[in-house]
Amino acid sequence: MTGVSKRVSTVSIDDVISAIETARDKVMADEVKSLVKLGLPKSVAYKMVAERYRQRSDTEEGEEAAGGTPWPDMS
């Protein structure tokens, strides 16, 4: 079968990254919603979920810009 050609669909890396980020954001939003339903303040829920996914929350970015260290103290 030398004359048979296979059709290969290609997906760009940007499309894959976008799909992964979208899925991660949805999961994170669902977790925040669940934690808020359990009675946690929204800011605490955001911080817990951000730590779990190793993302920076809005307040942490502001603290870092204000002169905080980007690396946690390991001592």
C-alpha positions in Angstrom: 0.0 0.0 0.0 2.4 2.6 -1.1 -0.2 5.0 -2.5 -2.2 5.4 0.8 -1.7 8.7 2.5 -2.5 9.3 6.1 -4.3 12.5 7.1 -2.6 14.0 10.0 -4.4 16.7 11.9 -2.1 19.2 13.4 -2.8 21.4 16.4 -0.7 24.4 17.3 1.1 24.5 20.7 -0.8 27.7 21.4 -4.1 25.9 21.0 -3.0 23.1 23.4 -1.8 25.6 26.0 -5.0 27.6 25.7 -7.1 24.5 26.2 -5.1 23.4 29.3 -5.3 26.9 30.8 -9.1 27.0 30.2 -9.6 23.7 31.9 -7.3 24.6 34.8 -9.2 27.9 35.3 -12.6 26.1 35.3 -11.4 23.6 37.9 -9.9 26.4 40.0 -13.2 28.3 39.8 -15.2 25.3 40.8 -12.9 24.6 43.8 -13.2 28.2 45.0 -17.0 28.0 44.6 -17.1 24.8 46.7 -14.9 26.3 49.4 -17.0 29.4 49.6 -20.1 27.2 50.0 -18.3 25.6 53.0 -18.2 29.0 54.6 -14.6 30.2 53.8 -14.2 33.8 52.8 -13.6 34.2 49.1 -10.2 35.7 49.5 -9.1 32.7 51.6 -10.5 30.3 49.1 -8.7 32.0 46.2 -5.4 31.9 48.2 -5.8 28.2 49.0 -6.6 27.2 45.4 -3.8 29.4 44.1 -1.3 27.7 46.4 -2.6 24.3 45.3 -2.1 25.1 41.7 1.1 27.1 42.4 -0.4 30.3 41.0 -0.1 33.7 42.5 -3.2 35.4 43.8 -3.8 39.1 43.2 -2.7 40.1 46.7 0.6 38.1 46.5 1.5 39.8 43.2 0.9 43.2 44.8 3.0 42.2 47.9 5.8 41.1 45.7 5.7 44.3 43.7 5.8 46.2 47.0 9.2 44.7 47.9 8.4 41.2 49.2 10.6 38.4 48.2 9.5 36.1 45.4 10.9 33.0 47.2 9.4 31.7 50.4 11.7 31.6 53.4 13.0 28.0 53.7 14.8 28.3 57.1 
